[in-house]
Amino acid sequence: MEELLIEEEKNKIPKKKVSIRAIIGITILLIVGVIGFELFINHFISEADKNLNMDKYGEAKQYYQI
C-alpha cells in the first residue's frame, strides 16, 4: 500500500505547473479566436462591399467572369 502512495506522489503534477499550463492554453486559445474572428469579419465586410458596388457590375462581370 505504501508503494502505491509513493508512486502516486511521484506521478502528481504540482498545481503551479497545471495552472501555468492552463493559463498558457487559454491565452493561446483567445489569441487564435480573436485572429479568426477578425479574419471572418474582414471577409464578411469585403463580400458586403463587393455586393454594394453594383454600379460597377459590368467591370465586375468581366473581372470575376460571372
PDB file of N, CA, C and O in Angstrom:
ATOM      1  N   MET A   1       0.827  -1.201   0.000  1.00  0.00           N
ATOM      2  CA  MET A   1       0.000   0.000   0.000  1.00  0.00           C
ATOM      3  C   MET A   1       0.862   1.252   0.000  1.00  0.00           C
ATOM      4  O   MET A   1       0.540   2.240  -0.660  1.00  0.00           O
ATOM      5  N   GLU A   2       1.952   1.202   0.741  1.00  0.00           N
ATOM      6  CA  GLU A   2       2.836   2.365   0.794  1.00  0.00           C
ATOM      7  C   GLU A   2       3.491   2.628  -0.554  1.00  0.00           C
ATOM      8  O   GLU A   2       3.736   3.777  -0.924  1.00  0.00           O
ATOM      9  N   GLU A   3       3.777   1.538  -1.295  1.00  0.00           N
ATOM     10  CA  GLU A   3       4.392   1.699  -2.614  1.00  0.00           C
ATOM     11  C   GLU A   3       3.453   2.456  -3.549  1.00  0.00           C
ATOM     12  O   GLU A   3       3.900   3.290  -4.337  1.00  0.00           O
ATOM     13  N   LEU A   4       2.161   2.171  -3.464  1.00  0.00           N
ATOM     14  CA  LEU A   4       1.181   2.872  -4.293  1.00  0.00           C
ATOM     15  C   LEU A   4       1.140   4.353  -3.953  1.00  0.00           C
ATOM     16  O   LEU A   4       1.087   5.196  -4.848  1.00  0.00           O
ATOM     17  N   LEU A   5       1.164   4.670  -2.681  1.00  0.00           N
ATOM     18  CA  LEU A   5       1.132   6.071  -2.263  1.00  0.00           C
ATOM     19  C   LEU A   5       2.375   6.807  -2.738  1.00  0.00           C
ATOM     20  O   LEU A   5       2.287   7.950  -3.186  1.00  0.00           O
ATOM     21  N   ILE A   6       3.533   6.159  -2.644  1.00  0.00           N
ATOM     22  CA  ILE A   6       4.781   6.790  -3.088  1.00  0.00           C
ATOM     23  C   ILE A   6       4.741   7.011  -4.595  1.00  0.00           C
ATOM     24  O   ILE A   6       5.168   8.058  -5.083  1.00  0.00           O
ATOM     25  N   GLU A   7       4.225   6.018  -5.341  1.00  0.00           N
ATOM     26  CA  GLU A   7       4.148   6.133  -6.794  1.00  0.00           C
ATOM     27  C   GLU A   7       3.173   7.245  -7.200  1.00  0.00           C
ATOM     28  O   GLU A   7       3.437   7.989  -8.144  1.00  0.00           O
ATOM     29  N   GLU A   8       2.056   7.355  -6.491  1.00  0.00           N
ATOM     30  CA  GLU A   8       1.090   8.414  -6.787  1.00  0.00           C
ATOM     31  C   GLU A   8       1.691   9.786  -6.524  1.00  0.00           C
ATOM     32  O   GLU A   8       1.448  10.727  -7.279  1.00  0.00           O
ATOM     33  N   GLU A   9       2.466   9.902  -5.471  1.00  0.00           N
ATOM     34  CA  GLU A   9       3.116  11.177  -5.156  1.00  0.00           C
ATOM     35  C   GLU A   9       4.087  11.574  -6.263  1.00  0.00           C
ATOM     36  O   GLU A   9       4.195  12.752  -6.607  1.00  0.00           O
ATOM     37  N   LYS A  10       4.796  10.590  -6.821  1.00  0.00           N
ATOM     38  CA  LYS A  10       5.757  10.879  -7.885  1.00  0.00           C
ATOM     39  C   LYS A  10       5.046  11.304  -9.163  1.00  0.00           C
ATOM     40  O   LYS A  10       5.552  12.154  -9.896  1.00  0.00           O
ATOM     41  N   ASN A  11       3.874  10.723  -9.440  1.00  0.00           N
ATOM     42  CA  ASN A  11       3.157  10.988 -10.683  1.00  0.00           C
ATOM     43  C   ASN A  11       2.323  12.267 -10.645  1.00  0.00           C
ATOM     44  O   ASN A  11       1.862  12.727 -11.690  1.00  0.00           O
ATOM     45  N   LYS A  12       2.125  12.837  -9.489  1.00  0.00           N
ATOM     46  CA  LYS A  12       1.319  14.056  -9.385  1.00  0.00           C
ATOM     47  C   LYS A  12       2.072  15.238  -9.976  1.00  0.00           C
ATOM     48  O   LYS A  12       3.271  15.403  -9.747  1.00  0.00           O
ATOM     49  N   ILE A  13       1.359  16.056 -10.736  1.00  0.00           N
ATOM     50  CA  ILE A  13       1.932  17.286 -11.275  1.00  0.00           C
ATOM     51  C   ILE A  13       1.609  18.393 -10.281  1.00  0.00           C
ATOM     52  O   ILE A  13       0.463  18.520  -9.850  1.00  0.00           O
ATOM     53  N   PRO A  14       2.592  19.185  -9.917  1.00  0.00           N
ATOM     54  CA  PRO A  14       2.317  20.280  -8.975  1.00  0.00           C
ATOM     55  C   PRO A  14       1.238  21.223  -9.512  1.00  0.00           C
ATOM     56  O   PRO A  14       1.142  21.451 -10.718  1.00  0.00           O
ATOM     57  N   LYS A  15       0.428  21.765  -8.600  1.00  0.00           N
ATOM     58  CA  LYS A  15      -0.677  22.641  -9.005  1.00  0.00           C
ATOM     59  C   LYS A  15      -0.177  23.875  -9.736  1.00  0.00           C
ATOM     60  O   LYS A  15      -0.866  24.399 -10.611  1.00  0.00           O
ATOM     61  N   LYS A  16       1.017  24.348  -9.385  1.00  0.00           N
ATOM     62  CA  LYS A  16       1.562  25.536 -10.029  1.00  0.00           C
ATOM     63  C   LYS A  16       1.784  25.281 -11.519  1.00  0.00           C
ATOM     64  O   LYS A  16       1.478  26.138 -12.348  1.00  0.00           O
ATOM     65  N   LYS A  17       2.321  24.092 -11.864  1.00  0.00           N
ATOM     66  CA  LYS A  17       2.547  23.765 -13.271  1.00  0.00           C
ATOM     67  C   LYS A  17       1.231  23.641 -14.024  1.00  0.00           C
ATOM     68  O   LYS A  17       1.117  24.080 -15.168  1.00  0.00           O
ATOM     69  N   VAL A  18       0.242  23.044 -13.377  1.00  0.00           N
ATOM     70  CA  VAL A  18      -1.063  22.880 -14.015  1.00  0.00           C
ATOM     71  C   VAL A  18      -1.681  24.240 -14.293  1.00  0.00           C
ATOM     72  O   VAL A  18      -2.223  24.459 -15.376  1.00  0.00           O
ATOM     73  N   SER A  19      -1.610  25.157 -13.337  1.00  0.00           N
ATOM     74  CA  SER A  19      -2.211  26.474 -13.535  1.00  0.00           C
ATOM     75  C   SER A  19      -1.469  27.253 -14.615  1.00  0.00           C
ATOM     76  O   SER A  19      -2.094  27.979 -15.388  1.00  0.00           O
ATOM     77  N   ILE A  20      -0.145  27.114 -14.680  1.00  0.00           N
ATOM     78  CA  ILE A  20       0.617  27.808 -15.723  1.00  0.00           C
ATOM     79  C   ILE A  20       0.237  27.262 -17.089  1.00  0.00           C
ATOM     80  O   ILE A  20       0.056  28.027 -18.037  1.00  0.00           O
ATOM     81  N   ARG A  21       0.115  25.934 -17.199  1.00  0.00           N
ATOM     82  CA  ARG A  21      -0.286  25.328 -18.475  1.00  0.00           C
ATOM     83  C   ARG A  21      -1.688  25.774 -18.869  1.00  0.00           C
ATOM     84  O   ARG A  21      -1.951  26.041 -20.041  1.00  0.00           O
ATOM     85  N   ALA A  22      -2.578  25.853 -17.902  1.00  0.00           N
ATOM     86  CA  ALA A  22      -3.951  26.279 -18.189  1.00  0.00           C
ATOM     87  C   ALA A  22      -3.973  27.728 -18.668  1.00  0.00           C
ATOM     88  O   ALA A  22      -4.689  28.058 -19.614  1.00  0.00           O
ATOM     89  N   ILE A  23      -3.200  28.585 -18.025  1.00  0.00           N
ATOM     90  CA  ILE A  23      -3.149  29.997 -18.426  1.00  0.00           C
ATOM     91  C   ILE A  23      -2.581  30.131 -19.829  1.00  0.00           C
ATOM     92  O   ILE A  23      -3.105  30.896 -20.639  1.00  0.00           O
ATOM     93  N   ILE A  24      -1.511  29.392 -20.126  1.00  0.00           N
ATOM     94  CA  ILE A  24      -0.914  29.444 -21.467  1.00  0.00           C
ATOM     95  C   ILE A  24      -1.910  28.935 -22.504  1.00  0.00           C
ATOM     96  O   ILE A  24      -2.055  29.539 -23.567  1.00  0.00           O
ATOM     97  N   GLY A  25      -2.596  27.835 -22.211  1.00  0.00           N
ATOM     98  CA  GLY A  25      -3.580  27.284 -23.139  1.00  0.00           C
ATOM     99  C   GLY A  25      -4.730  28.235 -23.399  1.00  0.00           C
ATOM    100  O   GLY A  25      -5.142  28.412 -24.545  1.00  0.00           O
ATOM    101  N   ILE A  26      -5.248  28.845 -22.357  1.00  0.00           N
ATOM    102  CA  ILE A  26      -6.354  29.793 -22.509  1.00  0.00           C
ATOM    103  C   ILE A  26      -5.907  31.014 -23.298  1.00  0.00           C
ATOM    104  O   ILE A  26      -6.656  31.523 -24.133  1.00  0.00           O
ATOM    105  N   THR A  27      -4.686  31.491 -23.039  1.00  0.00           N
ATOM    106  CA  THR A  27      -4.159  32.648 -23.761  1.00  0.00           C
ATOM    107  C   THR A  27      -4.036  32.346 -25.249  1.00  0.00           C
ATOM    108  O   THR A  27      -4.443  33.155 -26.083  1.00  0.00           O
ATOM    109  N   ILE A  28      -3.477  31.185 -25.584  1.00  0.00           N
ATOM    110  CA  ILE A  28      -3.335  30.808 -26.996  1.00  0.00           C
ATOM    111  C   ILE A  28      -4.706  30.673 -27.646  1.00  0.00           C
ATOM    112  O   ILE A  28      -4.903  31.112 -28.779  1.00  0.00           O
ATOM    113  N   LEU A  29      -5.646  30.072 -26.940  1.00  0.00           N
ATOM    114  CA  LEU A  29      -6.998  29.919 -27.467  1.00  0.00           C
ATOM    115  C   LEU A  29      -7.649  31.277 -27.729  1.00  0.00           C
ATOM    116  O   LEU A  29      -8.302  31.463 -28.755  1.00  0.00           O
ATOM    117  N   LEU A  30      -7.477  32.217 -26.813  1.00  0.00           N
ATOM    118  CA  LEU A  30      -8.035  33.560 -27.002  1.00  0.00           C
ATOM    119  C   LEU A  30      -7.403  34.260 -28.197  1.00  0.00           C
ATOM    120  O   LEU A  30      -8.105  34.885 -28.993  1.00  0.00           O
ATOM    121  N   ILE A  31      -6.075  34.160 -28.330  1.00  0.00           N
ATOM    122  CA  ILE A  31      -5.390  34.810 -29.445  1.00  0.00           C
ATOM    123  C   ILE A  31      -5.882  34.243 -30.773  1.00  0.00           C
ATOM    124  O   ILE A  31      -6.199  34.995 -31.694  1.00  0.00           O
ATOM    125  N   VAL A  32      -5.946  32.916 -30.868  1.00  0.00           N
ATOM    126  CA  VAL A  32      -6.415  32.280 -32.103  1.00  0.00           C
ATOM    127  C   VAL A  32      -7.871  32.660 -32.374  1.00  0.00           C
ATOM    128  O   VAL A  32      -8.242  32.908 -33.521  1.00  0.00           O
ATOM    129  N   GLY A  33      -8.686  32.706 -31.341  1.00  0.00           N
ATOM    130  CA  GLY A  33     -10.086  33.080 -31.510  1.00  0.00           C
ATOM    131  C   GLY A  33     -10.256  34.505 -32.000  1.00  0.00           C
ATOM    132  O   GLY A  33     -11.076  34.767 -32.879  1.00  0.00           O
ATOM    133  N   VAL A  34      -9.489  35.426 -31.438  1.00  0.00           N
ATOM    134  CA  VAL A  34      -9.580  36.833 -31.852  1.00  0.00           C
ATOM    135  C   VAL A  34      -9.112  36.992 -33.293  1.00  0.00           C
ATOM    136  O   VAL A  34      -9.746  37.700 -34.075  1.00  0.00           O
ATOM    137  N   ILE A  35      -8.006  36.339 -33.652  1.00  0.00           N
ATOM    138  CA  ILE A  35      -7.499  36.439 -35.026  1.00  0.00           C
ATOM    139  C   ILE A  35      -8.506  35.844 -36.005  1.00  0.00           C
ATOM    140  O   ILE A  35      -8.766  36.429 -37.057  1.00  0.00           O
ATOM    141  N   GLY A  36      -9.074  34.691 -35.671  1.00  0.00           N
ATOM    142  CA  GLY A  36     -10.075  34.070 -36.536  1.00  0.00           C
ATOM    143  C   GLY A  36     -11.309  34.936 -36.690  1.00  0.00           C
ATOM    144  O   GLY A  36     -11.847  35.067 -37.790  1.00  0.00           O
ATOM    145  N   PHE A  37     -11.761  35.527 -35.596  1.00  0.00           N
ATOM    146  CA  PHE A  37     -12.933  36.401 -35.650  1.00  0.00           C
ATOM    147  C   PHE A  37     -12.655  37.625 -36.517  1.00  0.00           C
ATOM    148  O   PHE A  37     -13.508  38.046 -37.299  1.00  0.00           O
ATOM    149  N   GLU A  38     -11.456  38.195 -36.374  1.00  0.00           N
ATOM    150  CA  GLU A  38     -11.083  39.361 -37.172  1.00  0.00           C
ATOM    151  C   GLU A  38     -11.036  39.014 -38.660  1.00  0.00           C
ATOM    152  O   GLU A  38     -11.515  39.786 -39.491  1.00  0.00           O
ATOM    153  N   LEU A  39     -10.462  37.860 -39.001  1.00  0.00           N
ATOM    154  CA  LEU A  39     -10.416  37.440 -40.403  1.00  0.00           C
ATOM    155  C   LEU A  39     -11.821  37.208 -40.952  1.00  0.00           C
ATOM    156  O   LEU A  39     -12.107  37.562 -42.095  1.00  0.00           O
ATOM    157  N   PHE A  40     -12.693  36.620 -40.146  1.00  0.00           N
ATOM    158  CA  PHE A  40     -14.070  36.388 -40.569  1.00  0.00           C
ATOM    159  C   PHE A  40     -14.785  37.706 -40.831  1.00  0.00           C
ATOM    160  O   PHE A  40     -15.480  37.849 -41.837  1.00  0.00           O
ATOM    161  N   ILE A  41     -14.619  38.667 -39.930  1.00  0.00           N
ATOM    162  CA  ILE A  41     -15.267  39.972 -40.094  1.00  0.00           C
ATOM    163  C   ILE A  41     -14.734  40.678 -41.337  1.00  0.00           C
ATOM    164  O   ILE A  41     -15.507  41.257 -42.100  1.00  0.00           O
ATOM    165  N   ASN A  42     -13.405  40.635 -41.548  1.00  0.00           N
ATOM    166  CA  ASN A  42     -12.832  41.276 -42.737  1.00  0.00           C
ATOM    167  C   ASN A  42     -13.368  40.640 -44.011  1.00  0.00           C
ATOM    168  O   ASN A  42     -13.669  41.348 -44.971  1.00  0.00           O
ATOM    169  N   HIS A  43     -13.491  39.327 -44.036  1.00  0.00           N
ATOM    170  CA  HIS A  43     -14.036  38.638 -45.205  1.00  0.00           C
ATOM    171  C   HIS A  43     -15.499  39.025 -45.414  1.00  0.00           C
ATOM    172  O   HIS A  43     -15.926  39.284 -46.539  1.00  0.00           O
ATOM    173  N   PHE A  44     -16.252  39.061 -44.332  1.00  0.00           N
ATOM    174  CA  PHE A  44     -17.666  39.412 -44.408  1.00  0.00           C
ATOM    175  C   PHE A  44     -17.837  40.833 -44.944  1.00  0.00           C
ATOM    176  O   PHE A  44     -18.703  41.081 -45.783  1.00  0.00           O
ATOM    177  N   ILE A  45     -17.007  41.770 -44.458  1.00  0.00           N
ATOM    178  CA  ILE A  45     -17.088  43.165 -44.902  1.00  0.00           C
ATOM    179  C   ILE A  45     -16.706  43.284 -46.373  1.00  0.00           C
ATOM    180  O   ILE A  45     -17.347  44.021 -47.122  1.00  0.00           O
ATOM    181  N   SER A  46     -15.660  42.561 -46.794  1.00  0.00           N
ATOM    182  CA  SER A  46     -15.243  42.662 -48.195  1.00  0.00           C
ATOM    183  C   SER A  46     -16.308  42.080 -49.123  1.00  0.00           C
ATOM    184  O   SER A  46     -16.532  42.610 -50.211  1.00  0.00           O
ATOM    185  N   GLU A  47     -16.969  40.993 -48.704  1.00  0.00           N
ATOM    186  CA  GLU A  47     -18.049  40.431 -49.520  1.00  0.00           C
ATOM    187  C   GLU A  47     -19.224  41.403 -49.597  1.00  0.00           C
ATOM    188  O   GLU A  47     -19.823  41.571 -50.660  1.00  0.00           O
ATOM    189  N   ALA A  48     -19.552  42.037 -48.489  1.00  0.00           N
ATOM    190  CA  ALA A  48     -20.647  43.006 -48.487  1.00  0.00           C
ATOM    191  C   ALA A  48     -20.293  44.204 -49.360  1.00  0.00           C
ATOM    192  O   ALA A  48     -21.155  44.751 -50.047  1.00  0.00           O
ATOM    193  N   ASP A  49     -19.025  44.610 -49.336  1.00  0.00           N
ATOM    194  CA  ASP A  49     -18.573  45.732 -50.151  1.00  0.00           C
ATOM    195  C   ASP A  49     -18.688  45.391 -51.632  1.00  0.00           C
ATOM    196  O   ASP A  49     -19.076  46.241 -52.435  1.00  0.00           O
ATOM    197  N   LYS A  50     -18.357  44.161 -51.998  1.00  0.00           N
ATOM    198  CA  LYS A  50     -18.492  43.744 -53.402  1.00  0.00           C
ATOM    199  C   LYS A  50     -19.952  43.798 -53.826  1.00  0.00           C
ATOM    200  O   LYS A  50     -20.265  44.225 -54.938  1.00  0.00           O
ATOM    201  N   ASN A  51     -20.848  43.365 -52.941  1.00  0.00           N
ATOM    202  CA  ASN A  51     -22.268  43.337 -53.286  1.00  0.00           C
ATOM    203  C   ASN A  51     -22.863  44.742 -53.380  1.00  0.00           C
ATOM    204  O   ASN A  51     -23.841  44.953 -54.098  1.00  0.00           O
ATOM    205  N   LEU A  52     -22.278  45.705 -52.657  1.00  0.00           N
ATOM    206  CA  LEU A  52     -22.808  47.068 -52.699  1.00  0.00           C
ATOM    207  C   LEU A  52     -22.364  47.824 -53.946  1.00  0.00           C
ATOM    208  O   LEU A  52     -22.999  48.807 -54.331  1.00  0.00           O
ATOM    209  N   ASN A  53     -21.288  47.381 -54.577  1.00  0.00           N
ATOM    210  CA  ASN A  53     -20.774  48.078 -55.756  1.00  0.00           C
ATOM    211  C   ASN A  53     -21.449  47.572 -57.028  1.00  0.00           C
ATOM    212  O   ASN A  53     -20.771  47.159 -57.969  1.00  0.00           O
ATOM    213  N   MET A  54     -22.766  47.603 -57.059  1.00  0.00           N
ATOM    214  CA  MET A  54     -23.493  47.105 -58.222  1.00  0.00           C
ATOM    215  C   MET A  54     -23.439  48.081 -59.394  1.00  0.00           C
ATOM    216  O   MET A  54     -23.757  47.700 -60.521  1.00  0.00           O
ATOM    217  N   ASP A  55     -23.042  49.337 -59.152  1.00  0.00           N
ATOM    218  CA  ASP A  55     -22.919  50.280 -60.257  1.00  0.00           C
ATOM    219  C   ASP A  55     -21.725  49.919 -61.144  1.00  0.00           C
ATOM    220  O   ASP A  55     -21.656  50.359 -62.292  1.00  0.00           O
ATOM    221  N   LYS A  56     -20.801  49.138 -60.634  1.00  0.00           N
ATOM    222  CA  LYS A  56     -19.653  48.683 -61.417  1.00  0.00           C
ATOM    223  C   LYS A  56     -19.849  47.226 -61.841  1.00  0.00           C
ATOM    224  O   LYS A  56     -18.882  46.476 -61.970  1.00  0.00           O
ATOM    225  N   TYR A  57     -21.098  46.835 -62.055  1.00  0.00           N
ATOM    226  CA  TYR A  57     -21.393  45.432 -62.338  1.00  0.00           C
ATOM    227  C   TYR A  57     -20.749  44.968 -63.639  1.00  0.00           C
ATOM    228  O   TYR A  57     -20.288  43.831 -63.735  1.00  0.00           O
ATOM    229  N   GLY A  58     -20.717  45.844 -64.640  1.00  0.00           N
ATOM    230  CA  GLY A  58     -20.126  45.468 -65.930  1.00  0.00           C
ATOM    231  C   GLY A  58     -18.653  45.124 -65.800  1.00  0.00           C
ATOM    232  O   GLY A  58     -18.184  44.132 -66.359  1.00  0.00           O
ATOM    233  N   GLU A  59     -17.920  45.959 -65.050  1.00  0.00           N
ATOM    234  CA  GLU A  59     -16.496  45.682 -64.834  1.00  0.00           C
ATOM    235  C   GLU A  59     -16.315  44.422 -63.999  1.00  0.00           C
ATOM    236  O   GLU A  59     -15.448  43.595 -64.280  1.00  0.00           O
ATOM    237  N   ALA A  60     -17.129  44.291 -62.990  1.00  0.00           N
ATOM    238  CA  ALA A  60     -17.010  43.131 -62.105  1.00  0.00           C
ATOM    239  C   ALA A  60     -17.351  41.846 -62.849  1.00  0.00           C
ATOM    240  O   ALA A  60     -16.763  40.796 -62.591  1.00  0.00           O
ATOM    241  N   LYS A  61     -18.295  41.936 -63.764  1.00  0.00           N
ATOM    242  CA  LYS A  61     -18.692  40.747 -64.518  1.00  0.00           C
ATOM    243  C   LYS A  61     -17.518  40.205 -65.323  1.00  0.00           C
ATOM    244  O   LYS A  61     -17.302  38.994 -65.377  1.00  0.00           O
ATOM    245  N   GLN A  62     -16.761  41.104 -65.947  1.00  0.00           N
ATOM    246  CA  GLN A  62     -15.580  40.667 -66.699  1.00  0.00           C
ATOM    247  C   GLN A  62     -14.491  40.168 -65.755  1.00  0.00           C
ATOM    248  O   GLN A  62     -13.833  39.164 -66.028  1.00  0.00           O
ATOM    249  N   TYR A  63     -14.310  40.869 -64.657  1.00  0.00           N
ATOM    250  CA  TYR A  63     -13.226  40.520 -63.731  1.00  0.00           C
ATOM    251  C   TYR A  63     -13.466  39.168 -63.072  1.00  0.00           C
ATOM    252  O   TYR A  63     -12.557  38.342 -62.991  1.00  0.00           O
ATOM    253  N   TYR A  64     -14.677  38.945 -62.606  1.00  0.00           N
ATOM    254  CA  TYR A  64     -14.985  37.695 -61.913  1.00  0.00           C
ATOM    255  C   TYR A  64     -15.509  36.610 -62.847  1.00  0.00           C
ATOM    256  O   TYR A  64     -15.771  35.490 -62.408  1.00  0.00           O
ATOM    257  N   GLN A  65     -15.665  36.930 -64.124  1.00  0.00           N
ATOM    258  CA  GLN A  65     -16.147  36.002 -65.151  1.00  0.00           C
ATOM    259  C   GLN A  65     -17.466  35.354 -64.742  1.00  0.00           C
ATOM    260  O   GLN A  65     -17.616  34.132 -64.746  1.00  0.00           O
ATOM    261  N   ILE A  66     -18.404  36.208 -64.394  1.00  0.00           N
ATOM    262  CA  ILE A  66     -19.722  35.725 -63.963  1.00  0.00           C
ATOM    263  C   ILE A  66     -20.530  35.336 -65.191  1.00  0.00           C
ATOM    264  O   ILE A  66     -21.675  34.901 -65.065  1.00  0.00           O
TER     265      ILE A  66
END
